[in-house]
Amino acid sequence: MTVHPLRRLGVLALALIGTIAHAGDGVNFKITNDGIIDIFVTVYDLNTRPRSVVVDHQRINGFTTIPASASADATGRANISWTAIGVDSRDRHCGHAVKRGLDSDASVNVHVDSDCGP
C-alpha cells in the first residue's frame, strides 16, 4: 500500500505545526539553593536571542526553592544558565552552570562552591 504524496505532506505539516506550537510554550521549573549560604541568583534563558534574564539577581536563602519559567526549544525543553554569588561581601563565593533539556517541573540546584574571579 502506497501513501499518497499529498497525504504524507499533510501529516508532515501537522507534525511541524505541533512542534512549533509546543516550542512557543514556557517551561516551568524550580531553582533551589542547595546550601546554607544565602545567595543572589541570576538565571538566563538560552533559547532566546539575545538571551534573556528570567531571574534577576534574586536573593535565595539557604535550602529555599523559587519558581522560574523559560521558553521552550523545538523539543519543548528549556535551556538555561545560572550564576550565583554569596550575599556576604566579606567572604565572597560564586557558582555557575548550564542546564540543558529541562522538562516542566524540573529542579535546578544552585550554589556557591568556588572563589570568585579577580
N, CA and C atoms as an extended XYZ file, in Angstrom:
354
Properties=species:S:1:pos:R:3:atomname:S:1:resname:S:1:resid:I:1 pbc="F F F"
N         0.845       -1.178        0.000 N   MET     1
C         0.000        0.000        0.000 CA  MET     1
C         0.889        1.239        0.000 C   MET     1
N         0.625        2.139       -0.919 N   THR     2
C         1.388        3.386       -1.017 CA  THR     2
C         0.584        4.538       -0.424 C   THR     2
N         1.315        5.441        0.229 N   VAL     3
C         0.683        6.630        0.792 CA  VAL     3
C         0.807        7.741       -0.235 C   VAL     3
N        -0.293        8.369       -0.515 N   HIS     4
C        -0.317        9.466       -1.484 CA  HIS     4
C         0.632       10.579       -1.017 C   HIS     4
N         1.447       11.147       -1.911 N   PRO     5
C         2.415       12.186       -1.532 CA  PRO     5
C         1.788       13.383       -0.833 C   PRO     5
N         0.588       13.791       -1.263 N   LEU     6
C        -0.053       14.932       -0.606 CA  LEU     6
C        -0.460       14.597        0.827 C   LEU     6
N        -0.890       13.365        1.037 N   ARG     7
C        -1.254       12.959        2.399 CA  ARG     7
C        -0.019       12.944        3.290 C   ARG     7
N         1.095       12.434        2.774 N   ARG     8
C         2.352       12.417        3.515 CA  ARG     8
C         2.762       13.848        3.871 C   ARG     8
N         2.633       14.776        2.925 N   LEU     9
C         2.963       16.173        3.145 CA  LEU     9
C         2.064       16.780        4.212 C   LEU     9
N         0.766       16.430        4.182 N   GLY    10
C        -0.177       16.934        5.180 CA  GLY    10
C         0.183       16.468        6.589 C   GLY    10
N         0.549       15.207        6.722 N   VAL    11
C         0.942       14.668        8.027 CA  VAL    11
C         2.204       15.370        8.526 C   VAL    11
N         3.157       15.581        7.641 N   LEU    12
C         4.391       16.278        7.996 CA  LEU    12
C         4.106       17.709        8.425 C   LEU    12
N         3.207       18.396        7.714 N   ALA    13
C         2.854       19.782        8.060 CA  ALA    13
C         2.202       19.842        9.439 C   ALA    13
N         1.303       18.900        9.734 N   LEU    14
C         0.666       18.872       11.051 CA  LEU    14
C         1.684       18.624       12.158 C   LEU    14
N         2.631       17.742       11.922 N   ALA    15
C         3.670       17.478       12.920 CA  ALA    15
C         4.513       18.723       13.158 C   ALA    15
N         4.837       19.436       12.082 N   LEU    16
C         5.637       20.650       12.209 CA  LEU    16
C         4.875       21.727       12.957 C   LEU    16
N         3.590       21.899       12.665 N   ILE    17
C         2.776       22.885       13.370 CA  ILE    17
C         2.702       22.544       14.855 C   ILE    17
N         2.539       21.269       15.184 N   GLY    18
C         2.513       20.853       16.592 CA  GLY    18
C         3.813       21.152       17.290 C   GLY    18
N         4.934       20.955       16.614 N   THR    19
C         6.239       21.242       17.204 CA  THR    19
C         6.405       22.729       17.442 C   THR    19
N         5.996       23.544       16.467 N   ILE    20
C         6.120       24.989       16.621 CA  ILE    20
C         5.239       25.470       17.759 C   ILE    20
N         4.018       24.983       17.842 N   ALA    21
C         3.122       25.391       18.921 CA  ALA    21
C         3.684       24.963       20.259 C   ALA    21
N         4.232       23.751       20.323 N   HIS    22
C         4.800       23.258       21.570 CA  HIS    22
C         6.006       24.095       21.984 C   HIS    22
N         6.822       24.503       21.030 N   ALA    23
C         8.019       25.286       21.323 CA  ALA    23
C         7.666       26.666       21.844 C   ALA    23
N         6.481       27.184       21.530 N   GLY    24
C         6.090       28.508       21.982 CA  GLY    24
C         5.683       28.547       23.443 C   GLY    24
N         5.431       27.395       24.034 N   ASP    25
C         5.038       27.335       25.436 CA  ASP    25
C         6.247       27.531       26.328 C   ASP    25
N         5.994       28.022       27.540 N   GLY    26
C         7.063       28.151       28.519 CA  GLY    26
C         7.254       26.857       29.285 C   GLY    26
N         8.425       26.710       29.850 N   VAL    27
C         8.746       25.554       30.678 CA  VAL    27
C         8.921       26.058       32.109 C   VAL    27
N         8.095       25.564       33.016 N   ASN    28
C         8.188       25.941       34.423 CA  ASN    28
C         9.143       24.990       35.130 C   ASN    28
N        10.015       25.551       35.955 N   PHE    29
C        10.962       24.742       36.710 CA  PHE    29
C        11.232       25.420       38.045 C   PHE    29
N        12.010       24.766       38.885 N   LYS    30
C        12.323       25.286       40.214 CA  LYS    30
C        13.824       25.515       40.350 C   LYS    30
N        14.190       26.605       41.018 N   ILE    31
C        15.578       26.905       41.349 CA  ILE    31
C        15.720       26.705       42.854 C   ILE    31
N        16.656       25.849       43.275 N   THR    32
C        16.840       25.557       44.695 CA  THR    32
C        18.255       25.887       45.129 C   THR    32
N        18.370       26.716       46.149 N   ASN    33
C        19.662       26.972       46.791 CA  ASN    33
C        19.961       25.743       47.642 C   ASN    33
N        20.930       24.934       47.225 N   ASP    34
C        21.200       23.677       47.923 CA  ASP    34
C        22.270       23.801       49.004 C   ASP    34
N        22.517       25.019       49.471 N   GLY    35
C        23.493       25.227       50.541 CA  GLY    35
C        22.912       26.075       51.660 C   GLY    35
N        23.723       26.290       52.696 N   ILE    36
C        23.261       27.076       53.849 CA  ILE    36
C        23.500       28.571       53.674 C   ILE    36
N        24.334       28.939       52.711 N   ILE    37
C        24.687       30.343       52.485 CA  ILE    37
C        23.611       31.012       51.630 C   ILE    37
N        23.126       32.180       52.069 N   ASP    38
C        22.195       32.952       51.253 CA  ASP    38
C        22.939       33.466       50.024 C   ASP    38
N        22.264       33.422       48.873 N   ILE    39
C        22.925       33.798       47.624 CA  ILE    39
C        22.030       34.691       46.778 C   ILE    39
N        22.662       35.419       45.848 N   PHE    40
C        21.958       36.142       44.794 CA  PHE    40
C        22.103       35.323       43.519 C   PHE    40
N        20.985       35.049       42.845 N   VAL    41
C        20.990       34.190       41.657 CA  VAL    41
C        20.426       34.945       40.457 C   VAL    41
N        21.092       34.768       39.321 N   THR    42
C        20.585       35.255       38.037 CA  THR    42
C        20.499       34.055       37.102 C   THR    42
N        19.350       33.917       36.426 N   VAL    43
C        19.126       32.803       35.506 CA  VAL    43
C        18.836       33.380       34.121 C   VAL    43
N        19.510       32.821       33.100 N   TYR    44
C        19.361       33.270       31.721 CA  TYR    44
C        18.677       32.197       30.883 C   TYR    44
N        17.778       32.619       30.001 N   ASP    45
C        17.110       31.742       29.048 CA  ASP    45
C        17.991       31.654       27.810 C   ASP    45
N        18.558       30.485       27.547 N   LEU    46
C        19.451       30.306       26.403 CA  LEU    46
C        18.699       30.047       25.101 C   LEU    46
N        17.362       29.904       25.158 N   ASN    47
C        16.581       29.672       23.948 CA  ASN    47
C        16.183       30.970       23.254 C   ASN    47
N        16.433       32.102       23.875 N   THR    48
C        16.086       33.385       23.268 CA  THR    48
C        17.337       34.042       22.712 C   THR    48
N        17.156       34.827       21.659 N   ARG    49
C        18.265       35.576       21.058 CA  ARG    49
C        17.897       37.036       21.014 C   ARG    49
N        18.567       37.928       21.719 N   PRO    50
C        19.640       37.590       22.652 CA  PRO    50
C        19.068       36.895       23.880 C   PRO    50
N        19.960       36.246       24.627 N   ARG    51
C        19.477       35.528       25.819 CA  ARG    51
C        18.786       36.518       26.748 C   ARG    51
N        17.766       36.054       27.433 N   SER    52
C        17.014       36.933       28.328 CA  SER    52
C        17.159       36.463       29.771 C   SER    52
N        16.961       37.401       30.678 N   VAL    53
C        17.050       37.117       32.106 CA  VAL    53
C        15.673       36.679       32.591 C   VAL    53
N        15.596       35.507       33.234 N   VAL    54
C        14.318       35.035       33.774 CA  VAL    54
C        14.268       35.143       35.296 C   VAL    54
N        15.420       35.222       35.938 N   VAL    55
C        15.525       35.531       37.365 CA  VAL    55
C        16.653       36.547       37.467 C   VAL    55
N        16.363       37.718       38.027 N   ASP    56
C        17.323       38.820       38.017 CA  ASP    56
C        17.870       39.116       39.416 C   ASP    56
N        19.050       38.583       39.705 N   HIS    57
C        19.783       38.875       40.943 CA  HIS    57
C        18.860       38.748       42.170 C   HIS    57
N        18.136       37.639       42.226 N   GLN    58
C        17.193       37.410       43.314 CA  GLN    58
C        17.882       36.717       44.479 C   GLN    58
N        17.629       37.221       45.666 N   ARG    59
C        18.178       36.597       46.877 CA  ARG    59
C        17.391       35.332       47.174 C   ARG    59
N        18.135       34.238       47.383 N   ILE    60
C        17.528       32.967       47.766 CA  ILE    60
C        18.215       32.505       49.036 C   ILE    60
N        17.453       32.359       50.094 N   ASN    61
C        18.005       31.894       51.359 CA  ASN    61
C        18.402       30.425       51.247 C   ASN    61
N        19.227       29.980       52.185 N   GLY    62
C        19.684       28.602       52.186 CA  GLY    62
C        18.537       27.604       52.187 C   GLY    62
N        18.664       26.564       51.348 N   PHE    63
C        17.697       25.482       51.219 CA  PHE    63
C        16.285       25.971       50.889 C   PHE    63
N        16.207       27.032       50.092 N   THR    64
C        14.932       27.592       49.668 CA  THR    64
C        14.766       27.393       48.164 C   THR    64
N        13.526       27.213       47.724 N   THR    65
C        13.201       26.993       46.319 CA  THR    65
C        12.319       28.120       45.807 C   THR    65
N        12.596       28.584       44.581 N   ILE    66
C        11.757       29.585       43.937 CA  ILE    66
C        11.307       29.054       42.570 C   ILE    66
N        10.149       29.492       42.082 N   PRO    67
C         9.711       29.080       40.744 CA  PRO    67
C        10.350       29.957       39.672 C   PRO    67
N        10.510       29.407       38.480 N   ALA    68
C        11.010       30.159       37.326 CA  ALA    68
C        10.406       29.556       36.072 C   ALA    68
N        10.511       30.290       34.971 N   SER    69
C         9.989       29.821       33.698 CA  SER    69
C        10.872       30.343       32.581 C   SER    69
N        11.118       29.506       31.574 N   ALA    70
C        11.915       29.894       30.412 CA  ALA    70
C        11.201       29.393       29.164 C   ALA    70
N        11.593       29.916       28.016 N   SER    71
C        10.967       29.485       26.764 CA  SER    71
C        11.443       28.080       26.399 C   SER    71
N        10.614       27.401       25.638 N   ALA    72
C        10.927       26.037       25.211 CA  ALA    72
C        11.616       26.057       23.854 C   ALA    72
N        12.500       25.103       23.643 N   ASP    73
C        13.110       24.941       22.325 CA  ASP    73
C        12.190       24.091       21.451 C   ASP    73
N        12.651       23.675       20.285 N   ALA    74
C        11.827       22.902       19.350 CA  ALA    74
C        11.386       21.558       19.922 C   ALA    74
N        12.113       21.054       20.931 N   THR    75
C        11.740       19.780       21.553 CA  THR    75
C        10.848       19.981       22.777 C   THR    75
N        10.536       21.250       23.115 N   GLY    76
C         9.686       21.530       24.265 CA  GLY    76
C        10.437       21.622       25.571 C   GLY    76
N        11.751       21.758       25.511 N   ARG    77
C        12.565       21.794       26.733 CA  ARG    77
C        13.248       23.150       26.889 C   ARG    77
N        13.551       23.490       28.130 N   ALA    78
C        14.242       24.749       28.431 CA  ALA    78
C        15.742       24.504       28.518 C   ALA    78
N        16.493       25.529       28.144 N   ASN    79
C        17.950       25.529       28.263 CA  ASN    79
C        18.328       26.820       28.965 C   ASN    79
N        19.001       26.686       30.110 N   ILE    80
C        19.312       27.873       30.919 CA  ILE    80
C        20.766       27.860       31.347 C   ILE    80
N        21.221       29.019       31.771 N   SER    81
C        22.481       29.110       32.509 CA  SER    81
C        22.182       29.924       33.761 C   SER    81
N        22.972       29.708       34.793 N   TRP    82
C        22.774       30.463       36.024 CA  TRP    82
C        24.111       30.885       36.604 C   TRP    82
N        24.082       32.002       37.312 N   THR    83
C        25.226       32.469       38.082 CA  THR    83
C        24.736       32.790       39.482 C   THR    83
N        25.594       32.590       40.456 N   ALA    84
C        25.235       32.876       41.846 CA  ALA    84
C        26.431       33.486       42.553 C   ALA    84
N        26.135       34.335       43.515 N   ILE    85
C        27.165       34.951       44.335 CA  ILE    85
C        26.647       35.032       45.768 C   ILE    85
N        27.505       34.728       46.726 N   GLY    86
C        27.104       34.791       48.125 CA  GLY    86
C        26.783       36.212       48.536 C   GLY    86
N        25.855       36.381       49.471 N   VAL    87
C        25.457       37.721       49.899 CA  VAL    87
C        26.490       38.375       50.812 C   VAL    87
N        27.349       37.593       51.464 N   ASP    88
C        28.355       38.134       52.384 CA  ASP    88
C        29.543       38.677       51.592 C   ASP    88
N        29.657       39.992       51.532 N   SER    89
C        30.725       40.618       50.741 CA  SER    89
C        32.105       40.424       51.369 C   SER    89
N        32.182       40.023       52.633 N   ARG    90
C        33.483       39.793       53.288 CA  ARG    90
C        34.045       38.416       52.976 C   ARG    90
N        33.202       37.489       52.556 N   ASP    91
C        33.621       36.124       52.243 CA  ASP    91
C        32.910       35.696       50.959 C   ASP    91
N        33.322       36.311       49.849 N   ARG    92
C        32.601       36.160       48.576 CA  ARG    92
C        32.900       34.818       47.914 C   ARG    92
N        31.847       34.072       47.602 N   HIS    93
C        31.944       32.826       46.850 CA  HIS    93
C        30.962       32.895       45.684 C   HIS    93
N        31.284       32.174       44.610 N   CYS    94
C        30.473       32.217       43.394 CA  CYS    94
C        30.177       30.811       42.885 C   CYS    94
N        29.258       30.734       41.946 N   GLY    95
C        28.954       29.485       41.268 CA  GLY    95
C        28.270       29.778       39.953 C   GLY    95
N        28.327       28.830       39.029 N   HIS    96
C        27.654       28.980       37.740 CA  HIS    96
C        27.563       27.620       37.060 C   HIS    96
N        26.600       27.497       36.174 N   ALA    97
C        26.446       26.253       35.406 CA  ALA    97
C        25.464       26.489       34.266 C   ALA    97
N        25.440       25.542       33.341 N   VAL    98
C        24.482       25.500       32.242 CA  VAL    98
C        23.671       24.228       32.410 C   VAL    98
N        22.366       24.343       32.255 N   LYS    99
C        21.475       23.184       32.324 CA  LYS    99
C        20.653       23.145       31.042 C   LYS    99
N        20.717       22.014       30.353 N   ARG   100
C        20.006       21.867       29.073 CA  ARG   100
C        18.960       20.758       29.171 C   ARG   100
N        17.922       20.889       28.377 N   GLY   101
C        16.913       19.842       28.286 CA  GLY   101
C        16.005       19.741       29.491 C   GLY   101
N        15.662       20.883       30.109 N   LEU   102
C        14.803       20.851       31.294 CA  LEU   102
C        13.341       20.650       30.899 C   LEU   102
N        12.701       19.687       31.523 N   ASP   103
C        11.265       19.468       31.372 CA  ASP   103
C        10.536       20.338       32.384 C   ASP   103
N         9.222       20.488       32.198 N   SER   104
C         8.424       21.185       33.204 CA  SER   104
C         8.564       20.478       34.540 C   SER   104
N         8.589       21.267       35.578 N   ASP   105
C         8.718       20.804       36.955 CA  ASP   105
C        10.111       20.267       37.288 C   ASP   105
N        11.100       20.516       36.424 N   ALA   106
C        12.476       20.123       36.741 CA  ALA   106
C        12.969       20.965       37.917 C   ALA   106
N        13.956       20.460       38.606 N   SER   107
C        14.561       21.180       39.713 CA  SER   107
C        16.033       21.415       39.386 C   SER   107
N        16.474       22.659       39.552 N   VAL   108
C        17.853       23.036       39.287 CA  VAL   108
C        18.480       23.490       40.602 C   VAL   108
N        19.530       22.789       41.029 N   ASN   109
C        20.241       23.177       42.243 CA  ASN   109
C        21.308       24.207       41.922 C   ASN   109
N        21.322       25.296       42.698 N   VAL   110
C        22.327       26.344       42.543 CA  VAL   110
C        23.087       26.482       43.848 C   VAL   110
N        24.337       26.941       43.754 N   HIS   111
C        25.190       27.016       44.944 CA  HIS   111
C        26.394       27.894       44.639 C   HIS   111
N        27.091       28.246       45.688 N   VAL   112
C        28.343       28.997       45.563 CA  VAL   112
C        29.442       28.128       46.162 C   VAL   112
N        30.191       27.461       45.288 N   ASP   113
C        31.177       26.493       45.761 CA  ASP   113
C        32.599       26.808       45.343 C   ASP   113
N        32.843       28.016       44.826 N   SER   114
C        34.206       28.362       44.416 CA  SER   114
C        34.459       29.836       44.682 C   SER   114
N        35.739       30.196       44.700 N   ASP   115
C        36.105       31.602       44.860 CA  ASP   115
C        35.698       32.369       43.607 C   ASP   115
N        35.354       33.624       43.796 N   CYS   116
C        35.048       34.476       42.656 CA  CYS   116
C        36.350       34.912       42.003 C   CYS   116
N        36.290       35.161       40.698 N   GLY   117
C        37.468       35.601       39.966 CA  GLY   117
C        37.973       36.953       40.466 C   GLY   117
N        39.076       37.402       39.889 N   PRO   118
C        39.695       38.666       40.347 CA  PRO   118
C        38.826       39.872       40.237 C   PRO   118
